[in-house]
Every structure is written in C-alpha cells, then in structure tokens.
Amino acid sequence: MSRRAVVVGAGLAGMLAAAVLADAGVTEVVVLDRDELPDGPRQRRGLPQGRHAHLLMTGGLSAMEEIVPGVGKRLLAAGAHEISLSSGVLARSPEGWLRRWRREGPVMLTCTRALVDWTVRAAVLEHPRVEVRRATAVGLTGSAGRVRGVRVSEPDGEADLDADLVVDASGRGTRIVTWLEGLGLSGVRTRTVDSGLVNASRVYRVPAGAERFPLTIVQADPYVSRPGRSAMVMPVEGDRWLVSCGGTRGGEPPADAEGFLRYTLDLPDPIVGRLISGAEPLTDVHLSRSTSNVRHYLDKAPHWPEGLVVLGDALGTFNPAYGQGMSVAAFGARVLGRELERAGGPDAPGLARRVLRGAARPVDAAWAMAVGQDVLYPATRGGRPGIADRAVTAYTRRMTRAAAGSFAAASAIWDVTSMRTPPTRMFHPAAVLAALTGSPLPALSGPPLTPAEREVLDGLDRTGA
C-alpha cells in the first residue's frame, strides 16, 4: 500500500526524520522547505545561527549514526575535526582553568553547521524514496482528531498535499501552535526564557604551525551578577578557525573588527584575543540575536491529533551557547524511528502521541540545563532562579571546582555535556563523592599548555597581553 509522509523543514531535524521514515518503509517522503537549498556546504537563509559555532556531541553523533550510518566518517572526510573533551580542549570555566588528561574521554566533532547540514542532506537524498520540494507550508489539513496533510504555497498558488504522517521540523520559526488552533486545538502552553544573548562570529585562516592547537574556550560566568561573556576558537574544515563570542543582555559583543578583538581581550583570560591577533581574518563579523530558549509544551496538550509529529526546534529550542540543538534533533528523530519500528507504520493509532512524548524527554533535559544557567544572568527575561535552581547551581559549582583536579568529577561533567548520559549522571555515587572531596590538585594559574602550544601562542600574540 502506498504511504506518504510530509516533513516540514529541510534542516537537520527534518532530514533525519526523512531518513527514518524512508527506512521504515514509507513509500514517498516529501520534505518541504521555503529556501532554495545550497548545492554544497554553504550558509542558507533559514538558519540564523548557521554562521556561529556548533558542536556535535558524542551522544548526538551516536544517534545520527543510528539513522544515517557512516555520517561521522563522511564529516571527517570532508574536513571536520574530532576533539577529545579530556585532552583536546583548553577551557576556562567560571571556577578557573580545567586540566587536560591523558586518559580517554568522550569526543565531539567540530565543523561549520553548513557542513553538517549538507553532509546529512546529501546522504539522506541518496534514498530514492526521499525528495525535497521548495514550498512553504501554510497550515495543516484534517481535523482535531487526525491530520491529513499540509497546505502548501507554491509559485502557482496554494494546494493541499495529503499525507499519512506529517512531521513539523520547521525549527525556531514554527507556526505549530497557530496551525493547531486552525484545527480547533488550543491551550498549548509556551514558555520563553531570554538571556538576550548576542552571538558574534568571524572566520580566520589557521596560522602556519597552529594546525594542532586545541579548541579554546573562555566560558561565561553566570555567578557574578553581571552579563555573561564568552569566546571560543574552534577548528573547522578548510584549515580555518571559527571564532565565536557570546554576550548576554548588557554584555553583547560588537560587530566591528576592532571591537571584536577588544571584546576577546577583555574576558577574564585574553587567550582567545591573543590567538586571533596574529591570524588572518577571512570574513567580516556576523551577528545573530535568535538565541532565546522557547518550549512549546505540545506533549502536555490534553488532546493530540493522529498523524502529526513535532521534532527538533519546533518542540523546544535552546540558547545555542550550550551546544545541545543538533543532538536533541537527532534524539527526536531516533525516537521517531524506534516508534515506527514498534508500530509497523506511520498511520498506527497512538504513534504521534508516543513520539511526541518520547521526543520531549531529551528536550526537557536540555531545557533544564540551558534555562538553569540562563536564569542566573541579571537581565534575563522570562524566569528567575528558584530554590531548586540555586541548589543545583551550588552543587554544579562544587563539581566544577572539583573537576579542575579530579578525573572522576571531570568525567561526570564530560558525560553530561557530551550528551551521552542524562544529567542524573552528576548524582551517581562516584560523582557525588568527587564533588564532596574536591580537587586533590592545586588550582591552575593559567591555561594548561604544552611547551609547543605556548610557543605557538606567544608567536601569534600581537597584543602584548
């Protein structure tokens, strides 16, 4: 029997959803997107954060590998970098510099977001059942009991596209609440927590001799009652550094080249500015303000129509500073795939509700981590820290201090930030003991550089910092 699924949005969540639908035996998978998609790894209009740093964490990569086998090798072959969280990162936390360890830890991939999207899309479109169609979804068809398709707007007018299953993966700009109201379903609760974060990014050529310099980050400090300010130097494909700064409301980075450099030098440690002061810029500074945390509590709706699934940023979106979005999108698509396998088809009764509830779990975990920190910044809108937030904050700070010299504490933090375990990992007995015991080693007075790395940094520094 012929079955059609329509996916709204050709971003990462949409293409991963298309892959699992095709693998589940759906005869035709139509992916709708209003943008003209690039024919290579280039920035596209519908991805406001596309020019800024993205981290593909271990947990998210594992989920993507389940859906698109070999995607990690494809990314590495295209120039992505594999970074060990235990040894390949220079990180200054709010509690000081973290040590690097020779023992193994989780890894992440670093590259431009454009390369991730292009690589996944190219792999998924090798499937003969998947096609991308340029069109704008303007509403749902059907009833409050079952969605029957999507109303699309194309150059020659509007038309209805029937489907056995509709997946809204349209991202941060989703109109799902309005579409549901058009079917007679109202009362969906939405919450927004906005720290006012502004991202500013610029691409540099990696200087000769600095090809193996570690990913370097000066993290924002949410504990000092001042705006958060951060910066990161991340290796990406094409022998380039992607340098991203982030500042919450009142501490926003500027868009001019001189101000961008000055911003990095004014951080608690000037290492990012020292590095880039001797590197050749390849682009202007690009700003983005689409950074608020937004949660549509669709999974809590008392009634949900059959035939409609919502994934990725359309379900919940997070401050991009925490590197969670791509992984959460992959987790949601994996839930869809597993539920399709159990149900035997896209029109199985109760499938949509089960997928929605399953996809909401990683969204809620990411939301708790992002919002739990964002509410600490003084000018955040939409939330203030409560008693539970302050208790978690106190424990997290203690764990971070311990991680400066405790491998057990550092491992717990890596496991959570890499999204290969849930946040409850921080409360396992070994992790709690490490937090209570504290660091057995003295605090570092500066970044843990090797002699060769220090020589590279000193050779690049044009600031005298």
Disulfide bonds with the S-S distance in Angstrom:
none
